[in-house]
Amino acid sequence: MARAVLIVLDGMGVGGAPDAASYGDEGSDTLGNMARAVGGLDVPTLQSLGLGNIHPLPGVEPAAAPRAWWGRLQEVSAGKDSTTGHWELMGIVTDTPFPTYPDGFPPEVIEEFTRRTGYGVIGNKAASGTAIIQELGDEHLRTGKFIVYTSADSVFQIAAHEKVCPLEELYRVCEITRKMLKPPHQVSRVIARPFTGESGHYERTPYRHDYSVVPPPGLLLPLLQDRGIPVRSIGKIRDLYAGQGITESHPSRNNAEGMAMLEKLYADPVNEDELILLNLVDFDMLWGHRNDPGGMKKGLEDYDRWLGGFLPRIGEGDVLVMTADHGNDPTTPSTDHSREQVPLLVFAAGREPGGDLGLRVGFMDVAATLADFFSVPAPRKGSSFWGRITGKDAS
């Protein structure tokens, strides 16, 4: 039995991207700046695995004999959004960034949206999702027009109150929009944002749904499926891959639900060989985008406590990979994603202590390593570090 788990700590960058300045992110260091802002971290499990070996962190000393293999990943794709990062982790390099709309969508896009869906539009600007429903919720209820907005990410978000638009109708509108948005306006994701509540007290519901661009050929996940290796995903991961290569998907609204679901799935394997993918969204959604270093500190310490209980359950021969998809520094004036390197921790049960994997240029080395681990054909891009872990490659 060979089982692998990949946990993506969404937005948990470690600075150091050589092209950060070209993205307006010079000086961004999500984990380091956050740790310094809050006076240090208490993460004994991550420290024992080698987190302090990756990056100088207040309160997290380097481990003399790390239990995990440790290093950094440097993104080579153009962009710093979740879709681009996740695609690269599974073997696809994106040469052209997805379009963004800091000033809202052009008139021809909004006019085509109205023509195809039959709904008018209010908003059409970059905004916080929680703020814009408070700002425009009353007008939306009065007029029946949809709240359309974007962010620094490549997203077309559609918010509608459940009294105005039933959930299935909102999903139908998003499906129409996804088909409508072709190059040069092919955003990475169309997002349904249902909400409820009364004036002044509107709240988003947990029934968000993302409609992503279908990845091009070269993704690892379908290769695993073709070899009879199930891929089970938790959280928004299925949406980011548009379902490609995902055997089954399990929703989660937050980190706690995601971690609980991982425990459940890992305790109940569906095959001798399988890959389980988990995205822990709160680091990005709740604390990075809202510039909340204190919340991020607590979230990471909560994760560390959970991880301390989960690690002993990992069977010998199995592997746990922890990394991120981009940065989202909560200490900078920006509330956007940041172009950063990301941490890499690989716990291979039965192969302790670990060692230094160095700087891996390309997130796709994770895909190449998982292909090596499962003995399936590797994606077209990426270099495996599995031989380094097993001792078959001393380089």
N, C-alpha and C positions, 0 to 999 in steps of 0.2 A: 504494500500500500504506500502510495506517495501522494501526499496531500499538501497543497500550498495555500497560504492565506496572504493576500495583499491588502494592507490597510493604508489608505491615503488620508493623511492628516491635512485636510483641505486648507491651502493657503499658508502652510507652515514653512516658509522659506528661511534660509540661513545666510542671506546676503551674498555678495561676491560675484554676481553675474558680470562678466566683463563688458557686456553691452547695456548695462542698466541705465547709463546716462542717456542713451538714444531713446529709451522708453520713458524718460523723465523720472527715473527711480534711483538715481545715484544716492547712496547712503542708506537705502532701505535694507533692513535686516530684521525680518519679522521676529524670529526667535531671540536673537541677541538683544535688539532694542527693547523688546517687551520685557525680557528678564531684567535688564538694567532699570527699566522704568518702575518695576514693581519691587525692586530690592532683592531679587534673587528667586530661585525656584526650589521647591522641595519635591524632587522626582527621583527617588532612590532606585526604582526599577529601571528607568531609562538611563540613569547614571551607570548602573551595573552593566548595561548593555553596550555602553560606549558613547552616549550622547555628548558627554563632555569632551570626548576625544575628537568629535567632529568640529566642535565650535566652542570657543571660550564663553562660558556662561556663569554668571554669579550663582553660587550655591550648587553648581554641578561640576565637581572635580573630574578630570579624566580618570578612567579606570585603569589600573595597572594591568589587569588581565580581563578585558571586556568579554562578556558572555556572547556578544554578537559580533558579526562582521560589520564594519562601519566605513562610511565614506560620504561622498557628495555626488549629486547628479547635476549636470549643467545642461539646460534645455538648448536645443539647436533649432527648433522650429521657430517660425516667425509668429510672435504673439505671446500673450501671457494670460490667456483665458483658460477656464476649466476644460473645455472640450479639447483644445490644442494640447494641454498638458496630459490629459488622460489618453488621448490618441497616441502621443509619443511614448508613453509608458508601455503601450501595447504594440509598438513597432512602426507607427506611421509618423513620418516627418512632414510637417506642413510648411511649405515654402512661402505661401502667400497668406498673410494674416486675414482673419475674418473682419469684415467692415464694422466700424463703430460709428455712432451718430451722436456726438456730444451736443449738437444743436437740434436734435430731433430728426425725424425721417423727412425726406424731401416730399413735396406736394404730390408728385406722381405715385409714390408708394402709398400714401394715405388715401388718395383718390381711388387707387386700384383696390385697396382693402375694402373701402366702402362699397365699391361696385360689386365685388365678389361676395361679400358677406351680408350686405344690406344694412350694416350698422354704421352710424356716424361715429366720430372720434372727438374726444377731448383730451387735453394733456399734450401729448406728442413732444416730450422733452426728456432729458436725462433727469432722473429723480430717484429718491429713496422710495421703495415700495410701500413702507409703512406710512411715510409722510404724504404721499400723493393720494392715497385713498381718504385721508382725513381732509386734504385740501379740496378734492374734487368729488368726494362721495355723494354729497348732497346734489350736485349738478347731475351726476350720473343717474341717481334715482329719479330726478325730476325729468330728465330728457331721454333716458334710455340709451344714451350714447356710451360707447365703451371707453374706458380709460386706457390709453395706449402710452407706454413710456419705455425708456431704455435706461442704460447705465453706462459706465465706462467699459463694460463688457459688450461683446457682440450679441445682443439679445433684443428681441421684439417682445415686450411683455404686455399682456392684455388682462386688465383687471375688471371684474364684473361682480356686482352684488347678487347673491343667490335669489333675491326677490325680483331682480330684473332679468336674470339669465340663469336658467337651470344649468347644473354642472355639465351635463352631456352636450348642451348647446354650446357652452363655452369651449369645450373640447373640440366640437365640430368646427367652430370658427378658427381655432388654432390649427387644426389640420388643413383647412383651406389656406390659411396664411403661410404655413410651412411650404405648401406646394407653390404658392405665389412668389415667394422670395427666392429668386434665382440671381445668379451673378449679373450685375455687380452688387446686388443687395442681398446676397445669400448670407444672412447672419448665422452664427453657429447654433443659436437656439431660439425657438419661439416658446414662450412660457405662459401657461394659463395661471392666473392669479385670482382665484375666487376669494371673496370676502363676505362678511356678514356684519351684523350689529346695527346700531342706531347712530344718528348724527352726533358727531363728536367722539364717538366710541366705536369706530369701525375696526374690525379685526380680520386679518387674513385667516382663512381656514387651512387645514392640513392637506387639502386636495390639490395642491399645486401639481402641474404636470408639464414636463419639458419635452419639446419636439426638436430633436437635433438633426443636423445634416447627417446623412448616411455616410459612414467612413468609406474612403476608397479602398481598393484591394490592398492587402498586405497586413491586415490586423491579425494578431495572434489568436484571438478568441475563436473565430471560425475554424482555424487549423486544429485547435484542441478538440472542438466538437467533432470534426471529421475523423479524429482518432478515437472517438468514444470517451473523451474526458469531459465530464460535465463542468459547466461554469455557472456558479451560483453568485448572484450579486445582491448587495444590500444598499439601500439608499438610492441616490440619484444616478448611480453608475449605469444602469440599464439605459436611461435616457441619453446619457452622454455618448453612448455607442449606438444609439438608435436601435437597440435590441440585437445588434449583430453579434452572433456567437454566444449570446446569453441563454442558458438552458432554463433557468428559473430566476425570478426577481422577487425580492422581498422589500416592501417599503419601510422607511424609517423616517421619523420627523425630526430626530435630533441625535446627538451622540449617544445618549443613554440607550435609546431604542436600538440604535445600530449595534452597539456593543452587546446588548442582550440577545439580539438576533444572531450575531456571530457565534456566541456561546451555544445557542440552540442548534444552529446548522452544523457546527463542528462536532457536537456530541451525537449527531445523527447523519453520518455520511451516506450518500446515495450511490457511491461507487468507490472502488479501491483507490482510484486516482481521481482527484478533482481539484478545481481551483475555486476559492471563495474570495470575492472582492468586496471590500467595504470602504465607503467614503464617509468620513466623519466631518459633517458639513458645518458644525457650529463654530469651529475655529475661524472659518471664513465668513459665514453668514451672520453670526451673532456678534463676533468680537473684532474681526478684521475690518469688515465694512463699516462697523460702528465705532471704530477707534477706541476700543475698550481693552486696554492691556490687562487690567485687573480681572476682567472676565476671562480673558485668554489664559492667564496664569491659573485661575481656578480650574478651568476646563482641562488644561494640560495635567494638573495635579490629580484631578479626578480620573483622567485617562490612565495615569501612571498607577494609581491604586487598583484600577480594574485590570490593567496589564499584569500586575504582580500576581493576581489570582488566575489569570488566563494562561500565562506561560507554562506552569507545571502540567497543564492539560495537553500540551502539544506533544504528540507521539514521536518517538525516535524515528528518524528518517523523514519527518515532515519539516516544512520550512515556513517561517513567518517573515514577510518583507514589509517594512514600514518606510514610507516616504511621503512626498507631497507633490502637488501638481503645479504650484506657483507660489509666490509670496503674497502676503496681505498685511503689511506692517501697520499695526494699530497706533504707532507713535508718530507717524508723519501727518502732515495736514491733509494729505490725500486719503480718501476712503476707498480707493480702487485697488485692484490687484497690483502687485509689484514684480518686476523682472528680477528674480533671484535664483541662485542655486538652491537645491533642496536637500534635506538630509536623507541618508540611506542607512538603515539598520536591518541586518539580515540575521535572524536567529534560526540556526540549523540545529534542531534537537539532536544531541549525541555528538555534535562537533564543536564542543566548547574546549578552550576559549576561542574567541574569534580573532580577527586581525584587521589590518587596514586595507580597504579596497580602493583607497585613493579617490581622485577626482575622475568620475566617469563622464566623458563628454558625450551626452546624449541620454535622455530618459529611456530610449529604446533598449539600452543594455538590460533593463529589467525584463522586457519581453524575451530577449535572446537568452537570458538566464533561466527563465521559466520554461522556455522551449527545451533547453538543455536538461533541466531538472526532470521534465516529463518525457524526454527522449523523442521529441517530435521535430519535424523540420523547422528550422529557425526562420523567423521573418527575414525579409530582405535586408533590413538594417539593424545594427546593434551588435555588440560583442558581449558574449557571456562571461560572467565572473564565477560561474559554478565550479569550474575547474580549480580556481583559486581556493574556493571553500573546501573542496574535496581533497585537495592536495595533488591533483593530477596536473595542475599547471602552477608552477612556482612563480610565474611572473606577476 
